[in-house]
Amino acid sequence: MNYTTKEINRYWFLISIVMYVMYINVMHKWGHQGDMMFWMNWSVYIKTNGITNIYSCTDPGCDYFPAYLYVLWIHTKIQGAMENVQGNLYTIKWFTLIFDFLGAYLAVWFVKDPIKKVACFIFLLLNISYIYNTVQWAQVDAIFTFFGFAAIIAALERRVVISIISLLIALNFKLQAIVFIPVLGLLLLPQILTRDGFKKLVFAVVSCVFIQLLILFPFILKGKVDKVWNVLTHLVGEYPHPSVCAFNIWFWFYPNTSIAGMYDINDSTKIGFLTLKLIGNLMFLSTMFMAVFPLMKYEYQKFIQKKQIVFHTEKLFIITALIPLCFFYFNTEMHDRYTHAALISLAAYAFCSQNKNKYLPLILGSVAYFLNLEKPLRILALTNYDTLIFDPKFVAVLWAIVIGFLFYKLYSKNEMVNEELVLKI
């Protein structure tokens, strides 16, 4: 039976509604104990003292930017009575879950066939690793990931203003959105170095200033904007340890150290004359440069040397996956959730590529991400948490395989590519 695109989109919308309702009905009614208590205490404080006083909360202190605090504020307004705010706290996941669905929509943006597009959309949303962070853990990485990836898609579509605004919004939710900046900068640079592009840049900057002032307005009005600035300046170095439950390379630097044992090591510890933090920074910067180098080379050859060459979009998705993966894998102070931003790029690569191994990074990355989150949360109450599969060193190997495979694909000259998808910047 042949369906029109309009009919397929109608069914797609209905499928999305059904899946969304399914998830909000089956999702865990709690989440990560520590994070849920943060949301609980901050929500109570906001309801009692107002959102502009949230940074005076000390049990625990608030270290989130205002963008997500507005979500907590709206949630308290919807719930009304204090007992509902506390009893229905898990329903804040409903808001974040919307961005998991929107992110899946962006992941299939360049899939041409309408039926395949819907099938890939469903496939990603049925991936427990993709929705685990929201549905089980109750964290909010899906929000900044959506806006960050939306900035990438907008840049590919030559929508400079939307791209820059999307990045700003992503950063206002979480600073981890900086992982999108290297690729976004390279994509936007050729577009803004024109007369029309410069006008768009000016408009984007003015729009961003307005939006930022709008976000901060209640805090500015109450003379509390310095509290927001303190959050920004204190984020780096807040957890000065090799790993904060991130199963990365540091579990091979310290192979006999447990997850809790990592908290007994300060990343100012020296190996030779270099601190662990500096070693991590150098490893990340080196691998990030290796990841973006093909795109830099392409832009140099095309715009400086004026060569007639192309760069395939699927390789761009490899780069946008590699940067957050390397950020997570090599830096110190990394949390277990910091690879979330890579999953959407791994999915986009799998859905767009014509390579026979295209799903391998997504599958291995999903397994590693699930193991890294489930080990500390233990929401599924499994019986094998002390076995090899949940061992941090084993998970670190999985991440290393994913990163190595992506670098191989990025630099491979023999890989089959989708000739229809090339950069048009």
N, C-alpha and C positions, 0 to 999 in steps of 0.2 A: 504494500500500500504506500502510495506517495503522499507525503504531507508537504504543505507549503511552509515556508519559513515562519509565517505568522502563526500557523497552527502549532508548529514545533515550539515557538517561544511561549505560546499560551500553556502548552503542556509543561514546559520548563518551569514557568512561574508556579503552576499548581504543584509540581513535584517539590519545588523549593519550600512552599508553604507546608506541605505534608511532612517533609524531612525536618523542618524547623520545629513544628509542633511535636514531632516524635522525640527530638532531642530534649526539648524543655520538659517533657514528661518523664523521660527515663534518666535524666542527668542526676548525678549524686547531689543530695540535698546539703552537702557541706563542701569541703575542699581542703586545701593545704591548711593545717591548723594555724600556723603562724600568719599567713596572709589573710585568712578569714578573720582572725582576731584583729588584724590591722583594719580591715574594712569595717568590722563591727565597732571598734572603739572610735575610729574616725567618724563614722556615721553618727554615732551617739553624740560625739563632741560637736559635730556640725549642727545637728538638730538642737542641741542645748545652747550652743554659744555662737552659732552663725559660721558660715564658711570662711569669712575673712579672718577669723580667729583660730583656724585649724592648726596653724603652725605654732601655736602656743600649747598644743596638746603634748603631753609628756608621757602618756601611758598607752601606746608608745608614741615617740615623736614622729611627726609626719614628714616623709621624704619624697613625696610625689608632687608632680607639677599640678597646677590648678585644673588643667583640662580634665583629668580623670576625677578630680575632687568634685567637679561640677556634676559628674555622673552620680557620685555618691549623694550629693545634695538633692538632685532630682529624684533619686530613689527614695530618700527620706520623705520628700514631699508626696510622692505617690503612695507610700505605705501609711503615712499619717501618724497613727499612734506609735509610741515608742516600742510597745510590745510587738507590733507588726514589723517595725524596722529591724528588730533583732530576730524575730521568728522567721521572717521571709528574706533574710539576708542573701540566701543563695540565688534569689531571682535577679540579682545584678548580673549573673551570668547571661541572662536573656539578652541584655544589651550587647555584651561582648560577642555573643554567638552570631549576631547579625553581621559582624565584620568578618567572621570565618566564612560565611556564605558569600559576602561581597568579595572577599579575597579569592575564593574559588572561582567566582565569575571572572576576575581579572586573570587568573591562571589559564583560562581557556580563551583569552581575548583573541589570540592569533590562530585559533583552530578554525579552518575554513568551513568544513562540513558541519551543518547545523546539528545533525543527529550525533555525530562524534563529539561535538562541543558539549551537548547535554550529557552524554555518556561519561566524558572525562570529568565534568562537573560533579556528577554523582559519585564517580570513583574516588575523587579527592575527599569529598565529604564523608564517605564511608571509611576513610582511612582513620583509624582510631588515634594515631599519632598526631594527625592534623588538628583534630578537635579536642584532644586530651587536655591541653593546656587551659582551655576554656571550660569544657564540660565537667572535667574531673578536678583539676587543680584550682580553678577559679581565678586564674591570672588573666591579664589583659593585653598580652603581647599581640593578639590578633588585631587590635585597633591600630597601633603604630605600624604594624606590618602592612596592613591594608593601605594606609595613607602613603607609606614609603614606596610600596610597589606601584600604587596609583601614580606617584610622581614619575616613576620610570616609564610606565605605559604612556603617560601624557607627553613625556619628552620624546618618545618614539613616534608619537602622533603629531609632533611639532606644536604642542600646546604649551608654550613656555610659561604663561601665567598660571595655568592650572597646575603645572608641574611644580613650580616653586611654592605655591600656596599649599599644595598637598604635603610637601616636605616640611614646611613650617608647622602644619597641624600635627604631623607625625612626631616631630621633635617636642611639641608641647605635651604629648602624652608620655613619651619616654625618650631619654637621651640616647638609647641604643639605636635609634633611627639614624644615627651618624653613619651606620654601615652602608646606607644608600647614597651618601654624599659623593664618594669618589666616582662612581659610574655616572651619577646624575650630572656632576660637574662636567665630565667629558662629553656627555650627550648634549648638554645645553650650550657649551662653549661655542661651537660653530654656528649655533642658531642665534646667539645674541651678538655675535661680532658682525652684524649687518645693521644698516640703518633701521630697518623695520624691527629687527631683533632687539636693538638697543631700546627702542620705544616700548617694546613688550617688557623688557627687563625693568625699566623705570616704573611702568605701571604695576608690575609684579611687586617691586620693592615697596611702593607706596601702599599697595593692597596689604602686604604682609605687615607693615607698620601699623596700619589701621586694625587688622585682625588681632595682632599681638596686644595692642592697647585695649582692644575690646575684651580679650581674655583676662587681662590684668586689671581692668577698670575697677572692679569692686575693691581690689587690694590697694590700688592707687588712691581711691577715694577715702579709704580708711587709714592711709599712711602705712600700709603693711607690705608694700612691694619689696622692701629689703628682705623680708622673710622668704619670699620666693627666690631671690637672688642667693640667699644663704643655702637653700636646697641645692641649687645648681653648683655652687662652688664646693659643696661638701660631698657630692655624689662620688667623685673620684677619690679613692682611698678610704671609702667607708668600710670596706671589707678587705683589709690588707693581708690576704692569704693567697697561697698559690692557686687554690681552687675553692670555690664556695659551692660544693656539690656538683661541679661540672666535671664530667669524666673525660678529661682531656690529657694533653701531653704531660702534665705535671704528675699524674699518677705513674708515669714511667720514670720521671726524675726521682720520685720517692715511691718506689714499688712496694715497700712494706708498710706504707702509711694508710690508715683507714680514712674514711670520709671525715669522721670527726677529728682524726689526727691532723688533717690539713689545717684546722683552725688553731692548732698549736704552733704553726709555722708562720712567721711573718715574711711577706714578700720583699722586705728590705734585707733579708738574709743574703749573704754574698757567696757566690761561687767564683773563686778567684778574686778579681777586682770588680766584678759586675754583680749587681743585685738581681734577685729573681725577677723583679718587676721589669728591670731594664732588659734582661735577657728575653723575657716574654714580649716586650715592646719591639725589640729588634727582630725577633722571629716573625711577629705579625706584620710589621712594616715590610719586611723582605718578601714574604709570601703575598701580601697585598699588591706590591709592585709587580710581582710575577703575574698576578691575576689580571691586572689592568693593562699590562704592557702591550698585549695584542691590540687592544682598542686604541691605545695611545699611538702605536705604530701605524694603524690604519688611518687615524685622523691626520697624522703628520704626512703620510704619503699622499692622502687625498687633498688636503687643504693647503699644505706647504709645497709639496712637490708636484701637485696637480695631476696625479696619476689616476687613471680610470680603474679603480678597484672597488670591491664590495666587501662588506662585513656582514655575516649572517646573524640574524637575530637570536637564533638558538645558542650561539656562542656567547652572546651578551647575557643570556640567562645563566650560563655556566659561571660567568664572572660575578653576577649578582648573587649567586649561591656561594661562591668561593669566599667572598669577602666576609660575610657573617660567620662562615664556618671557620676561617682562619682566625678571625677576631676571637671566637670562642675557644679555639683549640690551643692557641699559643699564648695569649695574654694571661696574666694572673688576675685575681679578683672576679673571675667569671662564674656566673650562676648557671644552673642546669638548663634554664629556659632560653639561653641566649642564641640557640641555633634555630629558634622558631622562625625567624625571618628568612632562613634559607629554604624552608620547606616549600614555600610558594614558588620560588625560582626553580627548585628541582622539579616541581610539578609542571611548570610552564615549559621547561626543557623537555621533559618526557612527552608532553602532549604535542609539541611542535616538531621535535626532531624526527628524522627518518632513519636514524641509526638503530640497529637491531638490539643494542644494549641500553637503549634510552631510558628504560625504567629502572635499571640497576641502581643508580645513585638515589633515586626516590625511595626505593624499597629498603636499601641498606640504611639510608639516612632516617627513614621512618622507624625502623627497628631500633637503631641506636638512640633516637630521641625518646621513644617509648620507654626503653630500658632505663635511660638516664632520669626520666621523670618518675617512673613507677617505683624504682628502688627506694627513694626517700619517702614517697607518699604512701605506697603500699595500699592503694585504694581497692585493688582487686583481691587483696588478702590471699596471695599465692603462697605456696609452700616451698618455693625454691629460690628465695632471695639470697641465700648464701652459696649458691652454685655459680659455676663459671659464667653463665650467660648474663648474670647481673653484676659480675665483678667489674669494677671501674676500669681496670687495665684492659679487659676484653672489649668493653664498650669503646674505650679509647682507640683500640685497634680498628674497630668498625668505622669510627670517624676518620681515622687516617686513611683507610681504604677508599672511602668516599672522596676525600680531598685529593688523594693521589690519582684516582680515576678521572676526576673532573679536570685536573691539570693535564693529564694525558689527552683527554678529548679536546681540551682547549688548544693545545699545541699540535695535535695530530693533523697532518696534511692529507691523510687518506680517508678521513671520516666522511661518510655520506651525509650531505646537508640538504636542507629544504631550500631549494633555489628560489622559491616564491617569497621567502622571508629574508629580506636584506634591509639594512639600515637606510633610512631615507633622510638623514639629518644633513 
